[in-house]
Amino acid sequence: MSTLTSREFNQDTGRAKKEALSGPVYITDRGKPSHVLLSYEEYKAMTEKKATIGELLSMDGVEDIEFTPG
């Protein structure tokens, strides 16, 4: 996790982009968090659609999966 002020971000966007490859970069404005910079891969992983339980149960071959409730 990295934190930059908005001034630091404006003066060195290359640094912010490089740090975002390792995790979220929090950008502050007047000492308060205002934005978060993420790599595209991290953003995509956060926003891609997750399958619903109904979709998972309707998959081909699901009846062959052994399941023992815990």
PDB file of N, CA, C, O and CB in Angstrom:
ATOM      1  N   MET A   1       0.847  -1.171   0.000  1.00  0.00           N
ATOM      2  CA  MET A   1       0.000   0.000   0.000  1.00  0.00           C
ATOM      3  C   MET A   1       0.893   1.235   0.000  1.00  0.00           C
ATOM      4  O   MET A   1       1.894   1.307   0.714  1.00  0.00           O
ATOM      5  CB  MET A   1      -0.964  -0.003   1.218  1.00  0.00           C
ATOM      6  N   SER A   2       0.503   2.194  -0.816  1.00  0.00           N
ATOM      7  CA  SER A   2       1.275   3.410  -0.941  1.00  0.00           C
ATOM      8  C   SER A   2       0.332   4.603  -0.855  1.00  0.00           C
ATOM      9  O   SER A   2      -0.819   4.527  -1.283  1.00  0.00           O
ATOM     10  CB  SER A   2       2.076   3.426  -2.265  1.00  0.00           C
ATOM     11  N   THR A   3       0.820   5.688  -0.306  1.00  0.00           N
ATOM     12  CA  THR A   3       0.015   6.905  -0.204  1.00  0.00           C
ATOM     13  C   THR A   3       0.811   8.069  -0.767  1.00  0.00           C
ATOM     14  O   THR A   3       1.986   8.247  -0.448  1.00  0.00           O
ATOM     15  CB  THR A   3      -0.404   7.185   1.268  1.00  0.00           C
ATOM     16  N   LEU A   4       0.159   8.854  -1.606  1.00  0.00           N
ATOM     17  CA  LEU A   4       0.759  10.058  -2.172  1.00  0.00           C
ATOM     18  C   LEU A   4      -0.189  11.227  -1.952  1.00  0.00           C
ATOM     19  O   LEU A   4      -1.408  11.057  -1.956  1.00  0.00           O
ATOM     20  CB  LEU A   4       1.073   9.873  -3.687  1.00  0.00           C
ATOM     21  N   THR A   5       0.372  12.404  -1.763  1.00  0.00           N
ATOM     22  CA  THR A   5      -0.477  13.595  -1.742  1.00  0.00           C
ATOM     23  C   THR A   5      -0.865  13.908  -3.183  1.00  0.00           C
ATOM     24  O   THR A   5      -0.226  13.431  -4.121  1.00  0.00           O
ATOM     25  CB  THR A   5       0.254  14.820  -1.064  1.00  0.00           C
ATOM     26  N   SER A   6      -1.896  14.699  -3.353  1.00  0.00           N
ATOM     27  CA  SER A   6      -2.293  15.059  -4.717  1.00  0.00           C
ATOM     28  C   SER A   6      -1.175  15.831  -5.413  1.00  0.00           C
ATOM     29  O   SER A   6      -1.009  15.717  -6.627  1.00  0.00           O
ATOM     30  CB  SER A   6      -3.590  15.896  -4.704  1.00  0.00           C
ATOM     31  N   ARG A   7      -0.412  16.609  -4.663  1.00  0.00           N
ATOM     32  CA  ARG A   7       0.713  17.343  -5.242  1.00  0.00           C
ATOM     33  C   ARG A   7       1.782  16.370  -5.736  1.00  0.00           C
ATOM     34  O   ARG A   7       2.292  16.519  -6.846  1.00  0.00           O
ATOM     35  CB  ARG A   7       1.314  18.324  -4.208  1.00  0.00           C
ATOM     36  N   GLU A   8       2.125  15.367  -4.908  1.00  0.00           N
ATOM     37  CA  GLU A   8       3.118  14.361  -5.315  1.00  0.00           C
ATOM     38  C   GLU A   8       2.642  13.609  -6.553  1.00  0.00           C
ATOM     39  O   GLU A   8       3.420  13.341  -7.469  1.00  0.00           O
ATOM     40  CB  GLU A   8       3.391  13.367  -4.163  1.00  0.00           C
ATOM     41  N   PHE A   9       1.350  13.271  -6.567  1.00  0.00           N
ATOM     42  CA  PHE A   9       0.789  12.571  -7.721  1.00  0.00           C
ATOM     43  C   PHE A   9       0.919  13.417  -8.985  1.00  0.00           C
ATOM     44  O   PHE A   9       1.335  12.914 -10.029  1.00  0.00           O
ATOM     45  CB  PHE A   9      -0.684  12.216  -7.470  1.00  0.00           C
ATOM     46  N   ASN A  10       0.567  14.695  -8.895  1.00  0.00           N
ATOM     47  CA  ASN A  10       0.644  15.586 -10.058  1.00  0.00           C
ATOM     48  C   ASN A  10       2.078  15.786 -10.536  1.00  0.00           C
ATOM     49  O   ASN A  10       2.312  15.940 -11.735  1.00  0.00           O
ATOM     50  CB  ASN A  10       0.025  16.936  -9.723  1.00  0.00           C
ATOM     51  N   GLN A  11       3.029  15.784  -9.624  1.00  0.00           N
ATOM     52  CA  GLN A  11       4.423  16.019  -9.990  1.00  0.00           C
ATOM     53  C   GLN A  11       5.127  14.769 -10.513  1.00  0.00           C
ATOM     54  O   GLN A  11       6.125  14.874 -11.226  1.00  0.00           O
ATOM     55  CB  GLN A  11       5.172  16.554  -8.805  1.00  0.00           C
ATOM     56  N   ASP A  12       4.614  13.583 -10.162  1.00  0.00           N
ATOM     57  CA  ASP A  12       5.309  12.357 -10.570  1.00  0.00           C
ATOM     58  C   ASP A  12       4.312  11.222 -10.810  1.00  0.00           C
ATOM     59  O   ASP A  12       4.246  10.268 -10.034  1.00  0.00           O
ATOM     60  CB  ASP A  12       6.343  11.939  -9.500  1.00  0.00           C
ATOM     61  N   THR A  13       3.538  11.336 -11.891  1.00  0.00           N
ATOM     62  CA  THR A  13       2.547  10.292 -12.188  1.00  0.00           C
ATOM     63  C   THR A  13       3.222   8.966 -12.527  1.00  0.00           C
ATOM     64  O   THR A  13       2.645   7.903 -12.298  1.00  0.00           O
ATOM     65  CB  THR A  13       1.642  10.728 -13.350  1.00  0.00           C
ATOM     66  N   GLY A  14       4.422   9.018 -13.064  1.00  0.00           N
ATOM     67  CA  GLY A  14       5.152   7.790 -13.378  1.00  0.00           C
ATOM     68  C   GLY A  14       5.417   6.969 -12.127  1.00  0.00           C
ATOM     69  O   GLY A  14       5.284   5.745 -12.139  1.00  0.00           O
ATOM     70  N   ARG A  15       5.788   7.635 -11.061  1.00  0.00           N
ATOM     71  CA  ARG A  15       6.015   6.947  -9.781  1.00  0.00           C
ATOM     72  C   ARG A  15       4.722   6.304  -9.293  1.00  0.00           C
ATOM     73  O   ARG A  15       4.725   5.162  -8.834  1.00  0.00           O
ATOM     74  CB  ARG A  15       6.560   7.933  -8.716  1.00  0.00           C
ATOM     75  N   ALA A  16       3.624   7.037  -9.392  1.00  0.00           N
ATOM     76  CA  ALA A  16       2.330   6.508  -8.942  1.00  0.00           C
ATOM     77  C   ALA A  16       1.950   5.271  -9.748  1.00  0.00           C
ATOM     78  O   ALA A  16       1.493   4.276  -9.184  1.00  0.00           O
ATOM     79  CB  ALA A  16       1.228   7.583  -9.067  1.00  0.00           C
ATOM     80  N   LYS A  17       2.137   5.332 -11.055  1.00  0.00           N
ATOM     81  CA  LYS A  17       1.805   4.179 -11.902  1.00  0.00           C
ATOM     82  C   LYS A  17       2.682   2.979 -11.560  1.00  0.00           C
ATOM     83  O   LYS A  17       2.198   1.848 -11.520  1.00  0.00           O
ATOM     84  CB  LYS A  17       1.966   4.539 -13.389  1.00  0.00           C
ATOM     85  N   LYS A  18       3.950   3.216 -11.316  1.00  0.00           N
ATOM     86  CA  LYS A  18       4.863   2.129 -10.962  1.00  0.00           C
ATOM     87  C   LYS A  18       4.455   1.504  -9.626  1.00  0.00           C
ATOM     88  O   LYS A  18       4.449   0.280  -9.493  1.00  0.00           O
ATOM     89  CB  LYS A  18       6.320   2.644 -10.892  1.00  0.00           C
ATOM     90  N   GLU A  19       4.118   2.330  -8.645  1.00  0.00           N
ATOM     91  CA  GLU A  19       3.716   1.819  -7.334  1.00  0.00           C
ATOM     92  C   GLU A  19       2.385   1.073  -7.408  1.00  0.00           C
ATOM     93  O   GLU A  19       2.153   0.144  -6.635  1.00  0.00           O
ATOM     94  CB  GLU A  19       3.615   2.967  -6.328  1.00  0.00           C
ATOM     95  N   ALA A  20       1.509   1.471  -8.331  1.00  0.00           N
ATOM     96  CA  ALA A  20       0.209   0.807  -8.478  1.00  0.00           C
ATOM     97  C   ALA A  20       0.357  -0.626  -8.984  1.00  0.00           C
ATOM     98  O   ALA A  20      -0.566  -1.427  -8.837  1.00  0.00           O
ATOM     99  CB  ALA A  20      -0.682   1.599  -9.430  1.00  0.00           C
ATOM    100  N   LEU A  21       1.492  -0.956  -9.573  1.00  0.00           N
ATOM    101  CA  LEU A  21       1.727  -2.333 -10.012  1.00  0.00           C
ATOM    102  C   LEU A  21       1.896  -3.274  -8.820  1.00  0.00           C
ATOM    103  O   LEU A  21       1.719  -4.485  -8.950  1.00  0.00           O
ATOM    104  CB  LEU A  21       2.966  -2.400 -10.913  1.00  0.00           C
ATOM    105  N   SER A  22       2.239  -2.713  -7.660  1.00  0.00           N
ATOM    106  CA  SER A  22       2.434  -3.511  -6.445  1.00  0.00           C
ATOM    107  C   SER A  22       1.222  -3.493  -5.521  1.00  0.00           C
ATOM    108  O   SER A  22       1.169  -4.253  -4.554  1.00  0.00           O
ATOM    109  CB  SER A  22       3.642  -3.012  -5.692  1.00  0.00           C
ATOM    110  N   GLY A  23       0.259  -2.641  -5.807  1.00  0.00           N
ATOM    111  CA  GLY A  23      -0.933  -2.548  -4.959  1.00  0.00           C
ATOM    112  C   GLY A  23      -1.558  -1.178  -5.086  1.00  0.00           C
ATOM    113  O   GLY A  23      -1.028  -0.310  -5.780  1.00  0.00           O
ATOM    114  N   PRO A  24      -2.685  -0.976  -4.421  1.00  0.00           N
ATOM    115  CA  PRO A  24      -3.388   0.301  -4.525  1.00  0.00           C
ATOM    116  C   PRO A  24      -2.524   1.473  -4.061  1.00  0.00           C
ATOM    117  O   PRO A  24      -1.743   1.352  -3.117  1.00  0.00           O
ATOM    118  CB  PRO A  24      -4.671   0.254  -3.710  1.00  0.00           C
ATOM    119  N   VAL A  25      -2.679   2.600  -4.740  1.00  0.00           N
ATOM    120  CA  VAL A  25      -2.015   3.840  -4.346  1.00  0.00           C
ATOM    121  C   VAL A  25      -3.114   4.800  -3.907  1.00  0.00           C
ATOM    122  O   VAL A  25      -3.980   5.175  -4.697  1.00  0.00           O
ATOM    123  CB  VAL A  25      -1.140   4.448  -5.525  1.00  0.00           C
ATOM    124  N   TYR A  26      -3.067   5.190  -2.645  1.00  0.00           N
ATOM    125  CA  TYR A  26      -4.055   6.112  -2.100  1.00  0.00           C
ATOM    126  C   TYR A  26      -3.553   7.527  -2.305  1.00  0.00           C
ATOM    127  O   TYR A  26      -2.415   7.851  -1.966  1.00  0.00           O
ATOM    128  CB  TYR A  26      -4.328   5.830  -0.596  1.00  0.00           C
ATOM    129  N   ILE A  27      -4.415   8.370  -2.864  1.00  0.00           N
ATOM    130  CA  ILE A  27      -4.065   9.759  -3.133  1.00  0.00           C
ATOM    131  C   ILE A  27      -4.876  10.625  -2.185  1.00  0.00           C
ATOM    132  O   ILE A  27      -6.100  10.517  -2.110  1.00  0.00           O
ATOM    133  CB  ILE A  27      -4.330  10.147  -4.631  1.00  0.00           C
ATOM    134  N   THR A  28      -4.165  11.492  -1.460  1.00  0.00           N
ATOM    135  CA  THR A  28      -4.840  12.336  -0.479  1.00  0.00           C
ATOM    136  C   THR A  28      -4.953  13.767  -0.979  1.00  0.00           C
ATOM    137  O   THR A  28      -4.130  14.239  -1.763  1.00  0.00           O
ATOM    138  CB  THR A  28      -4.098  12.303   0.855  1.00  0.00           C
ATOM    139  N   ASP A  29      -5.976  14.436  -0.512  1.00  0.00           N
ATOM    140  CA  ASP A  29      -6.192  15.849  -0.807  1.00  0.00           C
ATOM    141  C   ASP A  29      -6.455  16.532   0.528  1.00  0.00           C
ATOM    142  O   ASP A  29      -7.450  16.257   1.198  1.00  0.00           O
ATOM    143  CB  ASP A  29      -7.389  16.069  -1.827  1.00  0.00           C
ATOM    144  N   ARG A  30      -5.547  17.426   0.900  1.00  0.00           N
ATOM    145  CA  ARG A  30      -5.629  18.106   2.197  1.00  0.00           C
ATOM    146  C   ARG A  30      -5.651  17.115   3.360  1.00  0.00           C
ATOM    147  O   ARG A  30      -6.365  17.301   4.345  1.00  0.00           O
ATOM    148  CB  ARG A  30      -6.875  18.989   2.250  1.00  0.00           C
ATOM    149  N   GLY A  31      -4.850  16.057   3.218  1.00  0.00           N
ATOM    150  CA  GLY A  31      -4.693  15.092   4.291  1.00  0.00           C
ATOM    151  C   GLY A  31      -5.749  14.012   4.373  1.00  0.00           C
ATOM    152  O   GLY A  31      -5.672  13.139   5.236  1.00  0.00           O
ATOM    153  N   LYS A  32      -6.741  14.055   3.487  1.00  0.00           N
ATOM    154  CA  LYS A  32      -7.806  13.056   3.505  1.00  0.00           C
ATOM    155  C   LYS A  32      -7.777  12.248   2.213  1.00  0.00           C
ATOM    156  O   LYS A  32      -7.539  12.807   1.143  1.00  0.00           O
ATOM    157  CB  LYS A  32      -9.186  13.727   3.695  1.00  0.00           C
ATOM    158  N   PRO A  33      -8.018  10.928   2.297  1.00  0.00           N
ATOM    159  CA  PRO A  33      -8.048  10.109   1.078  1.00  0.00           C
ATOM    160  C   PRO A  33      -9.100  10.628   0.104  1.00  0.00           C
ATOM    161  O   PRO A  33     -10.235  10.900   0.493  1.00  0.00           O
ATOM    162  CB  PRO A  33      -8.331   8.633   1.424  1.00  0.00           C
ATOM    163  N   SER A  34      -8.717  10.763  -1.165  1.00  0.00           N
ATOM    164  CA  SER A  34      -9.667  11.262  -2.164  1.00  0.00           C
ATOM    165  C   SER A  34      -9.782  10.343  -3.379  1.00  0.00           C
ATOM    166  O   SER A  34     -10.833  10.293  -4.017  1.00  0.00           O
ATOM    167  CB  SER A  34      -9.256  12.649  -2.616  1.00  0.00           C
ATOM    168  N   HIS A  35      -8.717   9.617  -3.704  1.00  0.00           N
ATOM    169  CA  HIS A  35      -8.724   8.731  -4.866  1.00  0.00           C
ATOM    170  C   HIS A  35      -7.850   7.513  -4.593  1.00  0.00           C
ATOM    171  O   HIS A  35      -7.000   7.522  -3.703  1.00  0.00           O
ATOM    172  CB  HIS A  35      -8.236   9.477  -6.130  1.00  0.00           C
ATOM    173  N   VAL A  36      -8.083   6.462  -5.385  1.00  0.00           N
ATOM    174  CA  VAL A  36      -7.247   5.265  -5.317  1.00  0.00           C
ATOM    175  C   VAL A  36      -6.859   4.893  -6.739  1.00  0.00           C
ATOM    176  O   VAL A  36      -7.718   4.786  -7.615  1.00  0.00           O
ATOM    177  CB  VAL A  36      -7.988   4.077  -4.600  1.00  0.00           C
ATOM    178  N   LEU A  37      -5.578   4.698  -6.966  1.00  0.00           N
ATOM    179  CA  LEU A  37      -5.072   4.288  -8.271  1.00  0.00           C
ATOM    180  C   LEU A  37      -4.764   2.799  -8.218  1.00  0.00           C
ATOM    181  O   LEU A  37      -4.040   2.332  -7.338  1.00  0.00           O
ATOM    182  CB  LEU A  37      -3.806   5.110  -8.675  1.00  0.00           C
ATOM    183  N   LEU A  38      -5.328   2.054  -9.180  1.00  0.00           N
ATOM    184  CA  LEU A  38      -5.119   0.607  -9.272  1.00  0.00           C
ATOM    185  C   LEU A  38      -4.550   0.260 -10.632  1.00  0.00           C
ATOM    186  O   LEU A  38      -4.753   0.988 -11.604  1.00  0.00           O
ATOM    187  CB  LEU A  38      -6.435  -0.162  -9.025  1.00  0.00           C
ATOM    188  N   SER A  39      -3.835  -0.860 -10.701  1.00  0.00           N
ATOM    189  CA  SER A  39      -3.443  -1.373 -12.009  1.00  0.00           C
ATOM    190  C   SER A  39      -4.713  -1.865 -12.705  1.00  0.00           C
ATOM    191  O   SER A  39      -5.709  -2.162 -12.047  1.00  0.00           O
ATOM    192  CB  SER A  39      -2.365  -2.526 -11.883  1.00  0.00           C
ATOM    193  N   TYR A  40      -4.676  -1.949 -14.017  1.00  0.00           N
ATOM    194  CA  TYR A  40      -5.843  -2.427 -14.755  1.00  0.00           C
ATOM    195  C   TYR A  40      -6.188  -3.853 -14.351  1.00  0.00           C
ATOM    196  O   TYR A  40      -7.363  -4.198 -14.222  1.00  0.00           O
ATOM    197  CB  TYR A  40      -5.594  -2.350 -16.268  1.00  0.00           C
ATOM    198  N   GLU A  41      -5.168  -4.683 -14.150  1.00  0.00           N
ATOM    199  CA  GLU A  41      -5.404  -6.080 -13.771  1.00  0.00           C
ATOM    200  C   GLU A  41      -6.156  -6.161 -12.442  1.00  0.00           C
ATOM    201  O   GLU A  41      -7.088  -6.952 -12.297  1.00  0.00           O
ATOM    202  CB  GLU A  41      -4.068  -6.847 -13.673  1.00  0.00           C
ATOM    203  N   GLU A  42      -5.747  -5.342 -11.479  1.00  0.00           N
ATOM    204  CA  GLU A  42      -6.407  -5.361 -10.175  1.00  0.00           C
ATOM    205  C   GLU A  42      -7.845  -4.841 -10.284  1.00  0.00           C
ATOM    206  O   GLU A  42      -8.756  -5.384  -9.659  1.00  0.00           O
ATOM    207  CB  GLU A  42      -5.612  -4.518  -9.160  1.00  0.00           C
ATOM    208  N   TYR A  43      -8.038  -3.796 -11.076  1.00  0.00           N
ATOM    209  CA  TYR A  43      -9.383  -3.259 -11.287  1.00  0.00           C
ATOM    210  C   TYR A  43     -10.282  -4.308 -11.932  1.00  0.00           C
ATOM    211  O   TYR A  43     -11.421  -4.510 -11.511  1.00  0.00           O
ATOM    212  CB  TYR A  43      -9.329  -1.992 -12.162  1.00  0.00           C
ATOM    213  N   LYS A  44      -9.755  -4.971 -12.957  1.00  0.00           N
ATOM    214  CA  LYS A  44     -10.533  -5.984 -13.667  1.00  0.00           C
ATOM    215  C   LYS A  44     -10.926  -7.122 -12.727  1.00  0.00           C
ATOM    216  O   LYS A  44     -12.062  -7.593 -12.767  1.00  0.00           O
ATOM    217  CB  LYS A  44      -9.736  -6.533 -14.862  1.00  0.00           C
ATOM    218  N   ALA A  45     -10.000  -7.563 -11.889  1.00  0.00           N
ATOM    219  CA  ALA A  45     -10.291  -8.644 -10.941  1.00  0.00           C
ATOM    220  C   ALA A  45     -11.371  -8.229  -9.948  1.00  0.00           C
ATOM    221  O   ALA A  45     -12.179  -9.056  -9.527  1.00  0.00           O
ATOM    222  CB  ALA A  45      -9.018  -9.055 -10.189  1.00  0.00           C
ATOM    223  N   MET A  46     -11.387  -6.963  -9.575  1.00  0.00           N
ATOM    224  CA  MET A  46     -12.381  -6.477  -8.615  1.00  0.00           C
ATOM    225  C   MET A  46     -13.762  -6.326  -9.227  1.00  0.00           C
ATOM    226  O   MET A  46     -14.766  -6.446  -8.525  1.00  0.00           O
ATOM    227  CB  MET A  46     -11.941  -5.155  -8.042  1.00  0.00           C
ATOM    228  N   THR A  47     -13.825  -6.065 -10.524  1.00  0.00           N
ATOM    229  CA  THR A  47     -15.110  -5.723 -11.136  1.00  0.00           C
ATOM    230  C   THR A  47     -15.704  -6.801 -12.023  1.00  0.00           C
ATOM    231  O   THR A  47     -16.854  -6.681 -12.445  1.00  0.00           O
ATOM    232  CB  THR A  47     -14.957  -4.495 -11.929  1.00  0.00           C
ATOM    233  N   GLU A  48     -14.946  -7.856 -12.317  1.00  0.00           N
ATOM    234  CA  GLU A  48     -15.516  -8.863 -13.215  1.00  0.00           C
ATOM    235  C   GLU A  48     -16.674  -9.578 -12.527  1.00  0.00           C
ATOM    236  O   GLU A  48     -16.691  -9.765 -11.310  1.00  0.00           O
ATOM    237  CB  GLU A  48     -14.435  -9.882 -13.654  1.00  0.00           C
ATOM    238  N   LYS A  49     -17.626  -9.964 -13.342  1.00  0.00           N
ATOM    239  CA  LYS A  49     -18.848 -10.584 -12.830  1.00  0.00           C
ATOM    240  C   LYS A  49     -18.534 -11.943 -12.220  1.00  0.00           C
ATOM    241  O   LYS A  49     -17.856 -12.773 -12.825  1.00  0.00           O
ATOM    242  CB  LYS A  49     -19.898 -10.730 -13.950  1.00  0.00           C
ATOM    243  N   LYS A  50     -19.031 -12.147 -11.032  1.00  0.00           N
ATOM    244  CA  LYS A  50     -18.886 -13.436 -10.364  1.00  0.00           C
ATOM    245  C   LYS A  50     -20.132 -14.267 -10.649  1.00  0.00           C
ATOM    246  O   LYS A  50     -21.233 -13.724 -10.743  1.00  0.00           O
ATOM    247  CB  LYS A  50     -18.669 -13.256  -8.825  1.00  0.00           C
ATOM    248  N   ALA A  51     -19.966 -15.567 -10.785  1.00  0.00           N
ATOM    249  CA  ALA A  51     -21.093 -16.468 -11.049  1.00  0.00           C
ATOM    250  C   ALA A  51     -21.986 -16.559  -9.817  1.00  0.00           C
ATOM    251  O   ALA A  51     -21.503 -16.561  -8.685  1.00  0.00           O
ATOM    252  CB  ALA A  51     -20.588 -17.877 -11.456  1.00  0.00           C
ATOM    253  N   THR A  52     -23.290 -16.633 -10.053  1.00  0.00           N
ATOM    254  CA  THR A  52     -24.233 -16.818  -8.958  1.00  0.00           C
ATOM    255  C   THR A  52     -24.307 -18.297  -8.609  1.00  0.00           C
ATOM    256  O   THR A  52     -23.875 -19.142  -9.394  1.00  0.00           O
ATOM    257  CB  THR A  52     -25.635 -16.268  -9.330  1.00  0.00           C
ATOM    258  N   ILE A  53     -24.846 -18.614  -7.450  1.00  0.00           N
ATOM    259  CA  ILE A  53     -24.980 -20.015  -7.046  1.00  0.00           C
ATOM    260  C   ILE A  53     -25.860 -20.770  -8.038  1.00  0.00           C
ATOM    261  O   ILE A  53     -25.610 -21.943  -8.318  1.00  0.00           O
ATOM    262  CB  ILE A  53     -25.568 -20.117  -5.622  1.00  0.00           C
ATOM    263  N   GLY A  54     -26.888 -20.109  -8.572  1.00  0.00           N
ATOM    264  CA  GLY A  54     -27.752 -20.745  -9.569  1.00  0.00           C
ATOM    265  C   GLY A  54     -26.995 -21.098 -10.835  1.00  0.00           C
ATOM    266  O   GLY A  54     -27.183 -22.178 -11.396  1.00  0.00           O
ATOM    267  N   GLU A  55     -26.130 -20.182 -11.292  1.00  0.00           N
ATOM    268  CA  GLU A  55     -25.322 -20.451 -12.481  1.00  0.00           C
ATOM    269  C   GLU A  55     -24.346 -21.599 -12.227  1.00  0.00           C
ATOM    270  O   GLU A  55     -24.143 -22.449 -13.093  1.00  0.00           O
ATOM    271  CB  GLU A  55     -24.556 -19.188 -12.906  1.00  0.00           C
ATOM    272  N   LEU A  56     -23.749 -21.619 -11.050  1.00  0.00           N
ATOM    273  CA  LEU A  56     -22.807 -22.691 -10.724  1.00  0.00           C
ATOM    274  C   LEU A  56     -23.502 -24.042 -10.660  1.00  0.00           C
ATOM    275  O   LEU A  56     -22.959 -25.043 -11.127  1.00  0.00           O
ATOM    276  CB  LEU A  56     -22.113 -22.401  -9.397  1.00  0.00           C
ATOM    277  N   LEU A  57     -24.705 -24.078 -10.081  1.00  0.00           N
ATOM    278  CA  LEU A  57     -25.433 -25.344  -9.957  1.00  0.00           C
ATOM    279  C   LEU A  57     -25.975 -25.846 -11.287  1.00  0.00           C
ATOM    280  O   LEU A  57     -26.274 -27.033 -11.424  1.00  0.00           O
ATOM    281  CB  LEU A  57     -26.572 -25.187  -8.980  1.00  0.00           C
ATOM    282  N   SER A  58     -26.106 -24.951 -12.277  1.00  0.00           N
ATOM    283  CA  SER A  58     -26.633 -25.370 -13.578  1.00  0.00           C
ATOM    284  C   SER A  58     -25.532 -25.749 -14.571  1.00  0.00           C
ATOM    285  O   SER A  58     -25.828 -26.054 -15.727  1.00  0.00           O
ATOM    286  CB  SER A  58     -27.484 -24.264 -14.164  1.00  0.00           C
ATOM    287  N   MET A  59     -24.280 -25.735 -14.141  1.00  0.00           N
ATOM    288  CA  MET A  59     -23.167 -26.082 -15.028  1.00  0.00           C
ATOM    289  C   MET A  59     -23.220 -27.557 -15.404  1.00  0.00           C
ATOM    290  O   MET A  59     -23.645 -28.398 -14.613  1.00  0.00           O
ATOM    291  CB  MET A  59     -21.819 -25.753 -14.361  1.00  0.00           C
ATOM    292  N   ASP A  60     -22.781 -27.858 -16.629  1.00  0.00           N
ATOM    293  CA  ASP A  60     -22.686 -29.255 -17.062  1.00  0.00           C
ATOM    294  C   ASP A  60     -21.739 -30.014 -16.143  1.00  0.00           C
ATOM    295  O   ASP A  60     -20.667 -29.516 -15.798  1.00  0.00           O
ATOM    296  CB  ASP A  60     -22.206 -29.349 -18.535  1.00  0.00           C
ATOM    297  N   GLY A  61     -22.133 -31.210 -15.751  1.00  0.00           N
ATOM    298  CA  GLY A  61     -21.287 -32.072 -14.945  1.00  0.00           C
ATOM    299  C   GLY A  61     -21.346 -31.808 -13.454  1.00  0.00           C
ATOM    300  O   GLY A  61     -20.669 -32.482 -12.677  1.00  0.00           O
ATOM    301  N   VAL A  62     -22.153 -30.827 -13.039  1.00  0.00           N
ATOM    302  CA  VAL A  62     -22.210 -30.504 -11.616  1.00  0.00           C
ATOM    303  C   VAL A  62     -22.711 -31.682 -10.785  1.00  0.00           C
ATOM    304  O   VAL A  62     -22.362 -31.814  -9.612  1.00  0.00           O
ATOM    305  CB  VAL A  62     -23.105 -29.297 -11.389  1.00  0.00           C
ATOM    306  N   GLU A  63     -23.524 -32.531 -11.393  1.00  0.00           N
ATOM    307  CA  GLU A  63     -24.050 -33.685 -10.655  1.00  0.00           C
ATOM    308  C   GLU A  63     -22.961 -34.707 -10.325  1.00  0.00           C
ATOM    309  O   GLU A  63     -23.158 -35.560  -9.459  1.00  0.00           O
ATOM    310  CB  GLU A  63     -25.155 -34.357 -11.461  1.00  0.00           C
ATOM    311  N   ASP A  64     -21.823 -34.628 -11.002  1.00  0.00           N
ATOM    312  CA  ASP A  64     -20.725 -35.564 -10.758  1.00  0.00           C
ATOM    313  C   ASP A  64     -19.789 -35.109  -9.634  1.00  0.00           C
ATOM    314  O   ASP A  64     -18.891 -35.851  -9.234  1.00  0.00           O
ATOM    315  CB  ASP A  64     -19.931 -35.755 -12.028  1.00  0.00           C
ATOM    316  N   ILE A  65     -19.996 -33.913  -9.136  1.00  0.00           N
ATOM    317  CA  ILE A  65     -19.131 -33.381  -8.081  1.00  0.00           C
ATOM    318  C   ILE A  65     -19.587 -33.928  -6.735  1.00  0.00           C
ATOM    319  O   ILE A  65     -20.756 -33.820  -6.366  1.00  0.00           O
ATOM    320  CB  ILE A  65     -19.147 -31.825  -8.076  1.00  0.00           C
ATOM    321  N   GLU A  66     -18.633 -34.520  -6.004  1.00  0.00           N
ATOM    322  CA  GLU A  66     -18.956 -35.031  -4.674  1.00  0.00           C
ATOM    323  C   GLU A  66     -18.894 -33.879  -3.681  1.00  0.00           C
ATOM    324  O   GLU A  66     -17.948 -33.092  -3.688  1.00  0.00           O
ATOM    325  CB  GLU A  66     -17.985 -36.177  -4.257  1.00  0.00           C
ATOM    326  N   PHE A  67     -19.903 -33.788  -2.832  1.00  0.00           N
ATOM    327  CA  PHE A  67     -19.981 -32.695  -1.874  1.00  0.00           C
ATOM    328  C   PHE A  67     -20.524 -33.214  -0.554  1.00  0.00           C
ATOM    329  O   PHE A  67     -21.574 -33.855  -0.504  1.00  0.00           O
ATOM    330  CB  PHE A  67     -20.862 -31.550  -2.413  1.00  0.00           C
ATOM    331  N   THR A  68     -19.799 -32.927   0.502  1.00  0.00           N
ATOM    332  CA  THR A  68     -20.252 -33.292   1.839  1.00  0.00           C
ATOM    333  C   THR A  68     -20.370 -32.007   2.646  1.00  0.00           C
ATOM    334  O   THR A  68     -19.352 -31.394   2.968  1.00  0.00           O
ATOM    335  CB  THR A  68     -19.273 -34.315   2.527  1.00  0.00           C
ATOM    336  N   PRO A  69     -21.594 -31.581   2.982  1.00  0.00           N
ATOM    337  CA  PRO A  69     -21.759 -30.342   3.756  1.00  0.00           C
ATOM    338  C   PRO A  69     -21.007 -30.425   5.083  1.00  0.00           C
ATOM    339  O   PRO A  69     -20.979 -31.467   5.737  1.00  0.00           O
ATOM    340  CB  PRO A  69     -23.254 -30.059   4.013  1.00  0.00           C
ATOM    341  N   GLY A  70     -20.407 -29.313   5.457  1.00  0.00           N
ATOM    342  CA  GLY A  70     -19.548 -29.266   6.609  1.00  0.00           C
ATOM    343  C   GLY A  70     -20.201 -29.162   7.894  1.00  0.00           C
ATOM    344  O   GLY A  70     -19.530 -29.117   8.925  1.00  0.00           O
TER     345      GLY A  70
END
